[in-house]
Amino acid sequence: MSAWIHMISDDEADDELLDVLNLSRTPHGTVDNVMRVHSLRPATMRGHVVLYRATLHDDANTLPTWFQEVISTYVSILNDCDYSLANHWNNARYLIDDEERADAIETALKARHPEDAFEGPELALLCYAEKLTLSPASMIQADVTVLKTAGMDDGQILEANQIICYFNYVNRSLNGLGVSTDGDVVGYYAKT
C-alpha cells in the first residue's frame, strides 16, 4: 500500500470499513490502492466503487469494452496519471488481443495523435475526450453534434462522457494523494 496519506489495512478495519472493503474487492480478491486510499472515509470508497462499476462494467454499456479502456487510457495519458494508465492500458491491451494493433494504439495515444490509429466514431470520441479533459469550459453543442454525425447514439455519447468524467475525477484523486500501484495486482484481467 502506498499513498501520501494513511490507508487502513484489512486487519485494522472496523466492521463498517470491512463491509466497504469487501464491496471493493477486485476479481483477484484484493482491494486496489485506488479504492483503499478512501479507507479513512468509507462513504467515499462506497461511492467511488459504485461509480467505477457503473461507468466501466455495466452490462447496459454498448461501447466495446476494449474501446472503453482505450478512452480511459487516453484520459489518463492526458492527465499524466501513471496509476490509471498502468491499469487501464493493461486492460485495453489484453482486450485488443493483437500486439501489433495495441502497439500502434499505444504509440498514437502517447504522442497525443489518436488520428494515427483511429478514424470515424472512435477518433471523434477520442477528440471529444481530449477537449473535455484539457479545456472543459470550451465545450459547445457542436462537440456532441460531431459525435452524432460520426454515428454515435446519445447513449453511447453518455457512456463516453461518463468514462471521461470518471477518469478526470480519479486521475486527480490519485495524483493528488500520491497513490501508487505498490502492492496492487495491475489490471482487471491480470492473472494472479
Backbone as a printed PyTorch tensor [residue, N CA C, xyz], in Angstrom:
tensor([[[  0.8660,  -1.1860,   0.0000],
         [  0.0000,   0.0000,   0.0000],
         [  0.8970,   1.2290,   0.0000]],

        [[  0.5720,   2.1590,  -0.8730],
         [  1.3980,   3.3450,  -0.9600],
         [  0.5710,   4.5600,  -1.3840]],

        [[  0.6130,   5.5830,  -0.5170],
         [ -0.0130,   6.8820,  -0.7830],
         [  0.5880,   7.8790,   0.1900]],

        [[  0.2750,   9.1410,  -0.0260],
         [  0.7910,  10.1760,   0.8620],
         [ -0.0450,  10.3250,   2.1290]],

        [[ -1.1610,   9.6180,   2.2080],
         [ -1.9740,   9.6090,   3.4230],
         [ -2.0900,   8.1620,   3.9030]],

        [[ -2.4800,   8.0010,   5.1590],
         [ -2.6250,   6.6730,   5.7530],
         [ -3.7690,   5.9130,   5.0930]],

        [[ -3.5110,   4.6450,   4.8030],
         [ -4.5550,   3.7530,   4.3070],
         [ -4.6920,   2.6210,   5.3230]],

        [[ -5.9220,   2.3190,   5.6830],
         [ -6.1960,   1.3160,   6.7110],
         [ -6.1770,  -0.0780,   6.0890]],

        [[ -5.4410,  -0.9730,   6.7130],
         [ -5.3780,  -2.3590,   6.2320],
         [ -6.6300,  -3.1210,   6.6700]],

        [[ -6.8520,  -4.2620,   6.0550],
         [ -7.9870,  -5.1050,   6.4470],
         [ -7.9200,  -5.4450,   7.9320]],

        [[ -6.7230,  -5.7030,   8.4360],
         [ -6.5470,  -6.0760,   9.8450],
         [ -6.9460,  -4.9690,  10.8090]],

        [[ -6.8130,  -3.7160,  10.3870],
         [ -7.1340,  -2.5610,  11.2420],
         [ -8.5720,  -2.0750,  11.0800]],

        [[ -9.2790,  -2.5870,  10.0840],
         [-10.5900,  -2.0460,   9.7100],
         [-11.6810,  -2.4400,  10.6980]],

        [[-12.5950,  -1.4890,  10.9490],
         [-13.7860,  -1.8030,  11.7420],
         [-14.8260,  -2.4500,  10.8190]],

        [[-15.9750,  -2.8270,  11.3800],
         [-16.9890,  -3.5430,  10.6030],
         [-17.5040,  -2.7340,   9.4230]],

        [[-17.7170,  -1.4290,   9.6200],
         [-18.2120,  -0.5810,   8.5250],
         [-17.2240,  -0.5680,   7.3670]],

        [[-15.9470,  -0.3550,   7.6880],
         [-14.9330,  -0.3120,   6.6400],
         [-14.7640,  -1.6880,   5.9890]],

        [[-14.7860,  -2.7520,   6.7650],
         [-14.6680,  -4.0930,   6.1870],
         [-15.7750,  -4.3680,   5.1770]],

        [[-16.9740,  -3.9070,   5.4830],
         [-18.0920,  -4.0800,   4.5580],
         [-17.7980,  -3.4090,   3.2140]],

        [[-17.2700,  -2.1900,   3.2630],
         [-16.9700,  -1.4550,   2.0270],
         [-15.7430,  -2.0430,   1.3380]],

        [[-14.7550,  -2.4720,   2.1140],
         [-13.5930,  -3.1340,   1.5110],
         [-14.0270,  -4.3860,   0.7540]],

        [[-14.9370,  -5.1490,   1.3390],
         [-15.4240,  -6.3570,   0.6650],
         [-16.1660,  -6.0150,  -0.6240]],

        [[-16.9310,  -4.9300,  -0.6090],
         [-17.6020,  -4.4620,  -1.8230],
         [-16.5870,  -4.0750,  -2.8980]],

        [[-15.4460,  -3.5650,  -2.4820],
         [-14.4410,  -3.0130,  -3.3910],
         [-13.4490,  -4.0350,  -3.9160]],

        [[-13.5380,  -5.2560,  -3.4800],
         [-12.5530,  -6.2660,  -3.8990],
         [-12.6110,  -6.5090,  -5.4070]],

        [[-11.4370,  -6.6820,  -5.9850],
         [-11.2930,  -6.9670,  -7.4110],
         [-11.5910,  -8.4420,  -7.6630]],

        [[-11.6270,  -8.8450,  -8.9190],
         [-11.7760, -10.2800,  -9.2020],
         [-10.6460, -11.1240,  -8.5970]],

        [[ -9.5350, -10.4640,  -8.2410],
         [ -8.3950, -11.1580,  -7.6430],
         [ -8.5550, -11.3110,  -6.1320]],

        [[ -9.6100, -10.6770,  -5.5660],
         [ -9.8340, -10.7480,  -4.1250],
         [ -9.1040,  -9.6750,  -3.3370]],

        [[ -8.4680,  -8.7480,  -4.0380],
         [ -7.7090,  -7.6820,  -3.3850],
         [ -8.4800,  -6.3660,  -3.4520]],

        [[ -8.0290,  -5.3980,  -2.6680],
         [ -8.5630,  -4.0390,  -2.7500],
         [ -7.4290,  -3.1650,  -3.2590]],

        [[ -7.6000,  -2.6390,  -4.4680],
         [ -6.5550,  -1.8010,  -5.0490],
         [ -6.4310,  -0.4870,  -4.2910]],

        [[ -5.2300,   0.0930,  -4.3610],
         [ -4.9550,   1.3530,  -3.6650],
         [ -5.8840,   2.4800,  -4.1000]],

        [[ -6.3640,   2.4530,  -5.3510],
         [ -7.2980,   3.4700,  -5.8290],
         [ -8.5490,   3.5180,  -4.9520]],

        [[ -8.9550,   2.3840,  -4.4120],
         [-10.1040,   2.3280,  -3.5090],
         [ -9.6610,   2.4600,  -2.0540]],

        [[ -8.5880,   1.7710,  -1.6920],
         [ -8.1440,   1.7640,  -0.2950],
         [ -7.7660,   3.1640,   0.1940]],

        [[ -7.3680,   4.0390,  -0.7090],
         [ -6.9990,   5.3910,  -0.2800],
         [ -8.1840,   6.1070,   0.3710]],

        [[ -9.3970,   5.6210,   0.1320],
         [-10.5990,   6.1740,   0.7530],
         [-10.8660,   5.5970,   2.1480]],

        [[-10.0080,   4.7320,   2.6420],
         [-10.3230,   3.9640,   3.8490],
         [-10.6040,   4.8250,   5.0840]],

        [[-10.1010,   6.0340,   5.1120],
         [-10.4010,   6.9180,   6.2470],
         [-11.8170,   7.4820,   6.1740]],

        [[-12.4390,   7.3740,   4.9970],
         [-13.8200,   7.8270,   4.7730],
         [-14.5470,   6.7680,   3.9390]],

        [[-15.0430,   5.7020,   4.5800],
         [-15.6690,   4.5950,   3.8440],
         [-16.8070,   5.0190,   2.9130]],

        [[-17.5200,   6.0940,   3.2330],
         [-18.6250,   6.5250,   2.3670],
         [-18.1170,   6.9240,   0.9870]],

        [[-16.9430,   7.5790,   0.9260],
         [-16.4300,   7.9450,  -0.3970],
         [-15.9190,   6.7200,  -1.1420]],

        [[-15.4100,   5.7160,  -0.4180],
         [-14.9960,   4.4740,  -1.0820],
         [-16.2150,   3.7940,  -1.6890]],

        [[-17.2990,   3.7300,  -0.9410],
         [-18.5250,   3.0980,  -1.4530],
         [-19.0080,   3.8280,  -2.7090]],

        [[-19.0560,   5.1530,  -2.6400],
         [-19.4830,   5.9310,  -3.8050],
         [-18.5670,   5.7230,  -4.9930]],

        [[-17.2670,   5.6630,  -4.7230],
         [-16.2940,   5.5010,  -5.8030],
         [-16.4550,   4.1500,  -6.4900]],

        [[-16.5550,   3.0690,  -5.7380],
         [-16.6470,   1.7500,  -6.3600],
         [-17.9500,   1.6060,  -7.1450]],

        [[-19.0340,   2.1750,  -6.6400],
         [-20.3110,   2.1090,  -7.3670],
         [-20.2080,   2.8910,  -8.6780]],

        [[-19.6210,   4.0830,  -8.6320],
         [-19.4440,   4.8830,  -9.8470],
         [-18.5310,   4.1730, -10.8430]],

        [[-17.4270,   3.6270, -10.3710],
         [-16.4920,   2.9120, -11.2490],
         [-17.1930,   1.7690, -11.9830]],

        [[-17.9160,   0.9620, -11.2430],
         [-18.5730,  -0.1940, -11.8670],
         [-19.6850,   0.2330, -12.8230]],

        [[-20.4010,   1.2860, -12.4910],
         [-21.4580,   1.7810, -13.3760],
         [-20.8640,   2.3590, -14.6570]],

        [[-19.7010,   2.9520, -14.5440],
         [-19.0650,   3.5960, -15.6840],
         [-18.4090,   2.5960, -16.6350]],

        [[-17.6870,   1.6340, -16.0940],
         [-16.9010,   0.7320, -16.9490],
         [-17.3790,  -0.7210, -16.9950]],

        [[-18.2050,  -1.1280, -16.0800],
         [-18.5450,  -2.5530, -16.0220],
         [-20.0460,  -2.8000, -15.9900]],

        [[-20.8120,  -1.9260, -16.6020],
         [-22.2540,  -2.0980, -16.6180],
         [-22.6720,  -2.8430, -17.8870]],

        [[-23.5200,  -3.8250, -17.7220],
         [-23.9660,  -4.6320, -18.8720],
         [-24.7470,  -3.8220, -19.9060]],

        [[-25.2750,  -2.6700, -19.5180],
         [-26.0440,  -1.8490, -20.4500],
         [-25.1520,  -1.0540, -21.4100]],

        [[-23.8610,  -0.9290, -21.1050],
         [-22.9600,  -0.1950, -21.9890],
         [-22.8860,  -0.8810, -23.3470]],

        [[-22.8570,  -0.0720, -24.4030],
         [-22.7650,  -0.6300, -25.7530],
         [-21.4510,  -0.3160, -26.4530]],

        [[-20.6720,   0.6250, -25.9300],
         [-19.3370,   0.8280, -26.4910],
         [-18.5240,  -0.4320, -26.2130]],

        [[-17.7340,  -0.8880, -27.1780],
         [-16.9220,  -2.0820, -26.9280],
         [-16.0270,  -1.8900, -25.6980]],

        [[-15.9170,  -2.9210, -24.8940],
         [-15.1490,  -2.8340, -23.6550],
         [-13.7120,  -2.4230, -23.9260]],

        [[-13.1030,  -2.9540, -24.9820],
         [-11.7220,  -2.5860, -25.2840],
         [-11.6070,  -1.0860, -25.5490]],

        [[-12.6350,  -0.5100, -26.2000],
         [-12.5650,   0.9130, -26.5110],
         [-12.8600,   1.7570, -25.2760]],

        [[-13.7100,   1.2730, -24.3810],
         [-13.8990,   1.9670, -23.1000],
         [-12.5510,   2.0940, -22.3830]],

        [[-11.7650,   1.0210, -22.4360],
         [-10.4370,   1.0400, -21.7950],
         [ -9.4700,   1.9570, -22.5460]],

        [[ -9.6120,   2.0600, -23.8550],
         [ -8.7770,   2.9960, -24.6160],
         [ -9.1070,   4.4390, -24.2160]],

        [[-10.3880,   4.7630, -24.0870],
         [-10.7720,   6.1070, -23.6360],
         [-10.1730,   6.3690, -22.2580]],

        [[-10.2890,   5.4000, -21.3660],
         [ -9.7310,   5.5250, -20.0120],
         [ -8.2330,   5.7870, -20.0700]],

        [[ -7.5660,   5.0590, -20.9440],
         [ -6.1220,   5.2090, -21.1130],
         [ -5.7780,   6.6000, -21.6250]],

        [[ -6.5060,   7.0610, -22.6280],
         [ -6.1780,   8.3590, -23.2190],
         [ -6.3680,   9.4860, -22.2050]],

        [[ -7.4520,   9.4620, -21.4670],
         [ -7.6660,  10.4930, -20.4400],
         [ -6.5280,  10.4410, -19.4160]],

        [[ -6.1140,   9.2390, -19.0320],
         [ -5.0340,   9.0930, -18.0560],
         [ -3.7040,   9.5980, -18.6060]],

        [[ -3.4610,   9.4040, -19.8970],
         [ -2.2670,   9.9670, -20.5260],
         [ -2.3380,  11.4910, -20.4960]],

        [[ -3.4800,  12.0450, -20.8830],
         [ -3.6480,  13.5000, -20.9070],
         [ -3.4450,  14.1170, -19.5280]],

        [[ -3.7990,  13.3620, -18.4770],
         [ -3.6610,  13.8460, -17.0950],
         [ -2.3610,  13.4070, -16.4300]],

        [[ -1.4750,  12.7490, -17.1710],
         [ -0.2220,  12.2340, -16.6100],
         [ -0.4570,  11.4220, -15.3380]],

        [[ -1.4230,  10.5130, -15.3920],
         [ -1.7440,   9.6670, -14.2480],
         [ -1.1950,   8.2660, -14.4920]],

        [[ -0.0330,   8.0040, -13.9260],
         [  0.6310,   6.7220, -14.1350],
         [ -0.1810,   5.5510, -13.5880]],

        [[ -0.8740,   5.7590, -12.4680],
         [ -1.6410,   4.6790, -11.8510],
         [ -2.7340,   4.1730, -12.7950]],

        [[ -3.6000,   5.0720, -13.2410],
         [ -4.6900,   4.6540, -14.1250],
         [ -4.1650,   4.1850, -15.4670]],

        [[ -3.1160,   4.8220, -15.9600],
         [ -2.5240,   4.4030, -17.2230],
         [ -2.0530,   2.9550, -17.1280]],

        [[ -1.3370,   2.6130, -16.0740],
         [ -0.8230,   1.2470, -15.9240],
         [ -1.9690,   0.2420, -15.9280]],

        [[ -2.9950,   0.5060, -15.1630],
         [ -4.1100,  -0.4340, -15.0580],
         [ -4.9360,  -0.5120, -16.3300]],

        [[ -5.3260,   0.6240, -16.8590],
         [ -6.2950,   0.6060, -17.9520],
         [ -5.6510,   0.3550, -19.3130]],

        [[ -4.3800,   0.7060, -19.4770],
         [ -3.7250,   0.2910, -20.7110],
         [ -3.5030,  -1.2270, -20.6840]],

        [[ -3.1720,  -1.7820, -19.5230],
         [ -3.0480,  -3.2290, -19.3910],
         [ -4.3560,  -3.9020, -19.8060]],

        [[ -5.4780,  -3.3450, -19.3460],
         [ -6.7910,  -3.8910, -19.7110],
         [ -7.0540,  -3.7650, -21.2110]],

        [[ -6.7800,  -2.5850, -21.7650],
         [ -7.0230,  -2.3630, -23.1950],
         [ -6.1760,  -3.3220, -24.0350]],

        [[ -4.9070,  -3.4130, -23.7200],
         [ -4.0090,  -4.2960, -24.4730],
         [ -4.5240,  -5.7350, -24.4340]],

        [[ -4.9510,  -6.1870, -23.2720],
         [ -5.4850,  -7.5430, -23.1390],
         [ -6.7200,  -7.7400, -24.0290]],

        [[ -7.6270,  -6.7700, -23.9980],
         [ -8.8800,  -6.8880, -24.7450],
         [ -8.6930,  -6.7150, -26.2510]],

        [[ -7.7290,  -5.8970, -26.6590],
         [ -7.4340,  -5.7150, -28.0830],
         [ -6.9310,  -7.0420, -28.6570]],

        [[ -6.1240,  -7.7370, -27.8910],
         [ -5.6640,  -9.0900, -28.2410],
         [ -4.9870,  -9.1450, -29.6090]],

        [[ -4.2010,  -8.1160, -29.9070],
         [ -3.4380,  -8.0450, -31.1480],
         [ -2.2610,  -7.1230, -30.8410]],

        [[ -1.0920,  -7.7090, -30.6220],
         [  0.0710,  -6.9350, -30.1630],
         [  0.4340,  -5.8000, -31.1170]],

        [[  0.3990,  -6.0670, -32.4130],
         [  0.7610,  -5.0310, -33.3890],
         [ -0.2230,  -3.8680, -33.3300]],

        [[ -1.5120,  -4.1690, -33.2990],
         [ -2.5450,  -3.1200, -33.2020],
         [ -2.4170,  -2.3720, -31.8800]],

        [[ -2.2030,  -3.1070, -30.7920],
         [ -2.0590,  -2.4710, -29.4760],
         [ -0.8380,  -1.5560, -29.4420]],

        [[  0.2670,  -1.9820, -30.0210],
         [  1.4690,  -1.1380, -30.0650],
         [  1.2040,   0.1520, -30.8420]],

        [[  0.4980,   0.0400, -31.9630],
         [  0.1820,   1.2280, -32.7660],
         [ -0.7260,   2.1820, -31.9910]],

        [[ -1.6990,   1.6320, -31.2950],
         [ -2.6010,   2.4690, -30.4900],
         [ -1.8390,   3.1440, -29.3630]],

        [[ -1.0080,   2.3920, -28.6620],
         [ -0.2350,   2.9680, -27.5550],
         [  0.6500,   4.1040, -28.0430]],

        [[  1.3340,   3.9030, -29.1510],
         [  2.2080,   4.9450, -29.7090],
         [  1.4000,   6.1930, -30.0600]],

        [[  0.2600,   6.0000, -30.7180],
         [ -0.5800,   7.1360, -31.1250],
         [ -1.1030,   7.9010, -29.9180]],

        [[ -1.5730,   7.1850, -28.9120],
         [ -2.1270,   7.8590, -27.7360],
         [ -1.0490,   8.6020, -26.9640]],

        [[  0.0930,   7.9780, -26.7710],
         [  1.1740,   8.6420, -26.0190],
         [  1.7020,   9.8720, -26.7530]],

        [[  1.6270,   9.8570, -28.0910],
         [  2.0470,  11.0190, -28.8870],
         [  0.9420,  12.0720, -28.9700]],

        [[ -0.2140,  11.7490, -28.4200],
         [ -1.4060,  12.6050, -28.4910],
         [ -1.8300,  12.8330, -29.9450]],

        [[ -1.7270,  11.7720, -30.7150],
         [ -2.1550,  11.7690, -32.1110],
         [ -3.0550,  10.5600, -32.3580]],

        [[ -4.2410,  10.5500, -31.7650],
         [ -5.1140,   9.3890, -31.9400],
         [ -5.4770,   9.1360, -33.4040]],

        [[ -5.3820,  10.1630, -34.2270],
         [ -5.6890,  10.0070, -35.6500],
         [ -4.7140,   9.0570, -36.3520]],

        [[ -3.5760,   8.7750, -35.7240],
         [ -2.6210,   7.8290, -36.2980],
         [ -3.0840,   6.3740, -36.1510]],

        [[ -4.0770,   6.1250, -35.2800],
         [ -4.5310,   4.7490, -35.0530],
         [ -6.0430,   4.5860, -35.1670]],

        [[ -6.7700,   5.7050, -35.2480],
         [ -8.2310,   5.6400, -35.2570],
         [ -8.8080,   6.5400, -36.3320]],

        [[-10.0540,   6.2400, -36.6800],
         [-10.8210,   7.0880, -37.5880],
         [-12.2920,   6.9650, -37.2080]],

        [[-13.1320,   7.7100, -37.8910],
         [-14.5730,   7.6110, -37.6850],
         [-15.0040,   7.8870, -36.2530]],

        [[-15.9980,   7.1350, -35.7650],
         [-16.5590,   7.4030, -34.4400],
         [-15.5390,   7.2720, -33.3110]],

        [[-14.6140,   6.3220, -33.4210],
         [-13.6160,   6.1510, -32.3660],
         [-12.7200,   7.3870, -32.2690]],

        [[-12.2730,   7.8910, -33.4160],
         [-11.4440,   9.1020, -33.4100],
         [-12.2450,  10.2830, -32.8790]],

        [[-13.4910,  10.4080, -33.2930],
         [-14.3290,  11.5170, -32.8010],
         [-14.4500,  11.4690, -31.2810]],

        [[-14.6490,  10.2760, -30.7240],
         [-14.7660,  10.1560, -29.2640],
         [-13.4580,  10.5030, -28.5680]],

        [[-12.3290,  10.1200, -29.1380],
         [-11.0460,  10.4520, -28.5150],
         [-10.7550,  11.9520, -28.5950]],

        [[-11.1540,  12.5910, -29.6820],
         [-11.0040,  14.0570, -29.7780],
         [-11.8990,  14.7470, -28.7490]],

        [[-13.1080,  14.2470, -28.5930],
         [-14.0350,  14.7580, -27.5670],
         [-13.4140,  14.5720, -26.1830]],

        [[-12.8250,  13.4090, -25.9360],
         [-12.1900,  13.1400, -24.6390],
         [-11.0630,  14.1250, -24.3660]],

        [[-10.2740,  14.4080, -25.3900],
         [ -9.1550,  15.3370, -25.2080],
         [ -9.6560,  16.7420, -24.8800]],

        [[-10.6370,  17.2130, -25.6200],
         [-11.1420,  18.5650, -25.3680],
         [-11.8070,  18.6540, -23.9990]],

        [[-12.6320,  17.6680, -23.6480],
         [-13.3160,  17.7020, -22.3560],
         [-12.3220,  17.6180, -21.1970]],

        [[-11.2320,  16.8960, -21.3800],
         [-10.2140,  16.7590, -20.3400],
         [ -9.3660,  18.0170, -20.1950]],

        [[ -8.9240,  18.5740, -21.3160],
         [ -7.9610,  19.6750, -21.2700],
         [ -8.5870,  21.0590, -21.2500]],

        [[ -9.7950,  21.2120, -21.8030],
         [-10.4160,  22.5390, -21.8110],
         [-11.9380,  22.4100, -21.6740]],

        [[-12.3950,  21.9220, -20.5270],
         [-13.8270,  21.6460, -20.3570],
         [-14.7210,  22.8690, -20.5350]],

        [[-14.2380,  24.0370, -20.2060],
         [-15.0770,  25.2330, -20.3170],
         [-15.3140,  25.6380, -21.7680]],

        [[-14.5380,  25.0750, -22.6870],
         [-14.7040,  25.4500, -24.0940],
         [-15.6360,  24.4950, -24.8500]],

        [[-16.2290,  23.5350, -24.1570],
         [-17.1360,  22.5910, -24.8150],
         [-18.3780,  23.3270, -25.3260]],

        [[-18.8130,  22.9350, -26.5300],
         [-20.0110,  23.5200, -27.1300],
         [-20.8800,  22.4070, -27.7140]],

        [[-22.0970,  22.7180, -28.0370],
         [-23.0250,  21.7180, -28.5630],
         [-22.4640,  21.0370, -29.8160]],

        [[-21.7300,  21.7770, -30.6080],
         [-21.1590,  21.2060, -31.8350],
         [-20.2320,  20.0320, -31.5420]],

        [[-19.6260,  19.9890, -30.3520],
         [-18.7580,  18.8700, -29.9930],
         [-19.5550,  17.5710, -29.9110]],

        [[-20.7870,  17.6420, -29.4640],
         [-21.6630,  16.4730, -29.4130],
         [-22.2470,  16.1870, -30.7950]],

        [[-22.5510,  17.2250, -31.5430],
         [-23.0710,  17.0420, -32.9000],
         [-22.0760,  16.2640, -33.7580]],

        [[-20.7860,  16.5410, -33.5960],
         [-19.7510,  15.8100, -34.3310],
         [-19.8440,  14.3130, -34.0250]],

        [[-20.0850,  13.9790, -32.7580],
         [-20.1920,  12.5650, -32.3670],
         [-21.4120,  11.9150, -33.0080]],

        [[-22.5230,  12.6510, -33.0200],
         [-23.7460,  12.1180, -33.6400],
         [-23.5450,  11.9220, -35.1430]],

        [[-22.9100,  12.8820, -35.7820],
         [-22.6420,  12.8030, -37.2170],
         [-21.7280,  11.6170, -37.5310]],

        [[-20.8300,  11.3040, -36.5900],
         [-19.9120,  10.1720, -36.7700],
         [-20.6050,   8.8280, -36.5350]],

        [[-21.8630,   8.8510, -36.0650],
         [-22.6130,   7.6110, -35.9110],
         [-22.8750,   7.1710, -34.4880]],

        [[-22.5150,   7.9930, -33.5210],
         [-22.7380,   7.6310, -32.1200],
         [-24.1620,   8.0010, -31.7180]],

        [[-24.8250,   7.1220, -30.9650],
         [-26.1440,   7.4830, -30.4530],
         [-25.9840,   8.1730, -29.0930]],

        [[-27.0630,   8.7510, -28.5970],
         [-26.9910,   9.5280, -27.3580],
         [-26.5130,   8.6860, -26.1810]],

        [[-26.9320,   7.4210, -26.1130],
         [-26.4920,   6.5490, -25.0260],
         [-24.9950,   6.3120, -25.0630]],

        [[-24.4480,   6.1040, -26.2520],
         [-23.0030,   5.9090, -26.3850],
         [-22.2390,   7.1840, -26.0450]],

        [[-22.7950,   8.3180, -26.4280],
         [-22.1620,   9.5980, -26.0830],
         [-22.1400,   9.7620, -24.5660]],

        [[-23.2520,   9.4260, -23.9250],
         [-23.3020,   9.5000, -22.4580],
         [-22.2890,   8.5410, -21.8340]],

        [[-22.2130,   7.3190, -22.3380],
         [-21.2240,   6.3570, -21.8170],
         [-19.8170,   6.9420, -21.8880]],

        [[-19.4390,   7.4460, -23.0650],
         [-18.1040,   8.0170, -23.2390],
         [-17.9000,   9.2120, -22.3190]],

        [[-18.9000,  10.0750, -22.2390],
         [-18.8110,  11.2430, -21.3670],
         [-18.5470,  10.8240, -19.9220]],

        [[-19.2540,   9.8070, -19.4530],
         [-19.0980,   9.3840, -18.0620],
         [-17.7380,   8.7300, -17.8190]],

        [[-17.2300,   7.9940, -18.8000],
         [-15.8760,   7.4280, -18.6680],
         [-14.8590,   8.5540, -18.5730]],

        [[-14.9910,   9.5340, -19.4430],
         [-14.0690,  10.6780, -19.4400],
         [-14.1550,  11.4250, -18.1080]],

        [[-15.3520,  11.7120, -17.6670],
         [-15.5230,  12.4390, -16.4030],
         [-15.0030,  11.6290, -15.2230]],

        [[-15.3030,  10.3280, -15.1980],
         [-14.8180,   9.4750, -14.1130],
         [-13.2920,   9.5070, -14.0630]],

        [[-12.6360,   9.3480, -15.2060],
         [-11.1740,   9.3050, -15.1770],
         [-10.5550,  10.6600, -14.8610]],

        [[-11.2060,  11.7410, -15.2090],
         [-10.7020,  13.0360, -14.7610],
         [-10.7900,  13.1420, -13.2400]],

        [[-11.8710,  12.6390, -12.6660],
         [-12.0040,  12.6020, -11.2030],
         [-10.9300,  11.7140, -10.5730]],

        [[-10.8530,  10.4710, -11.0170],
         [ -9.9630,   9.5270, -10.3570],
         [ -8.4990,   9.8760, -10.6010]],

        [[ -8.1460,  10.3760, -11.7830],
         [ -6.7580,  10.7790, -12.0290],
         [ -6.3290,  11.8730, -11.0580]],

        [[ -7.2140,  12.8170, -10.7990],
         [ -6.8800,  13.9000,  -9.8760],
         [ -6.7970,  13.3910,  -8.4420]],

        [[ -7.6550,  12.4670,  -8.0810],
         [ -7.5970,  11.8680,  -6.7470],
         [ -6.2720,  11.1310,  -6.5480]],

        [[ -5.9100,  10.2910,  -7.5070],
         [ -4.6780,   9.5110,  -7.4100],
         [ -3.4400,  10.3990,  -7.4100]],

        [[ -3.3590,  11.3360,  -8.3470],
         [ -2.2020,  12.2180,  -8.4120],
         [ -2.1260,  13.1190,  -7.1870]],

        [[ -3.2820,  13.5820,  -6.7000],
         [ -3.3100,  14.4950,  -5.5580],
         [ -2.9690,  13.8480,  -4.2320]],

        [[ -3.0890,  12.5230,  -4.1500],
         [ -2.7700,  11.8030,  -2.9070],
         [ -1.5510,  10.9010,  -3.0510]],

        [[ -0.8730,  10.9710,  -4.1930],
         [  0.3570,  10.1950,  -4.3890],
         [  0.1440,   8.6960,  -4.3380]],

        [[ -0.9730,   8.2300,  -4.8550],
         [ -1.2820,   6.7990,  -4.8130],
         [ -0.4740,   6.0670,  -5.8810]],

        [[  0.1660,   4.9810,  -5.4820],
         [  0.9330,   4.1730,  -6.4350],
         [  0.3250,   2.7780,  -6.5300]],

        [[  0.8150,   2.0160,  -7.4860],
         [  0.3460,   0.6440,  -7.6670],
         [  1.0820,  -0.3440,  -6.7530]],

        [[  1.9400,   0.1340,  -5.8730],
         [  2.6830,  -0.7600,  -4.9760],
         [  1.7190,  -1.6560,  -4.2040]],

        [[  1.8650,  -2.9420,  -4.3910],
         [  1.0160,  -3.9110,  -3.7050],
         [ -0.2400,  -4.2980,  -4.4630]],

        [[ -0.5680,  -3.5820,  -5.5320],
         [ -1.7580,  -3.8880,  -6.3410],
         [ -1.4600,  -5.0030,  -7.3440]],

        [[ -2.4930,  -5.6890,  -7.7660],
         [ -2.4280,  -6.5420,  -8.9490],
         [ -2.8630,  -5.6130, -10.0970]],

        [[ -1.9420,  -5.2850, -10.9900],
         [ -2.1950,  -4.2950, -12.0260],
         [ -3.0250,  -4.9070, -13.1500]],

        [[ -4.1790,  -4.2940, -13.4160],
         [ -5.0460,  -4.7140, -14.4960],
         [ -6.1490,  -5.6300, -14.0360]],

        [[ -7.3370,  -5.3270, -14.4760],
         [ -8.5550,  -6.0840, -14.1250],
         [ -8.4580,  -7.5210, -14.5890]],

        [[ -7.7860,  -7.7510, -15.7190],
         [ -7.7080,  -9.0810, -16.3170],
         [ -6.4090,  -9.8040, -16.0000]],

        [[ -5.5990,  -9.2110, -15.1170],
         [ -4.3150,  -9.8110, -14.7790],
         [ -4.5120, -11.1700, -14.1090]],

        [[ -3.5880, -12.0630, -14.3870],
         [ -3.6120, -13.3700, -13.7250],
         [ -2.7660, -13.2660, -12.4570]],

        [[ -3.2870, -13.8010, -11.3630],
         [ -2.5140, -13.7250, -10.1050],
         [ -1.7820, -15.0210,  -9.8520]]])
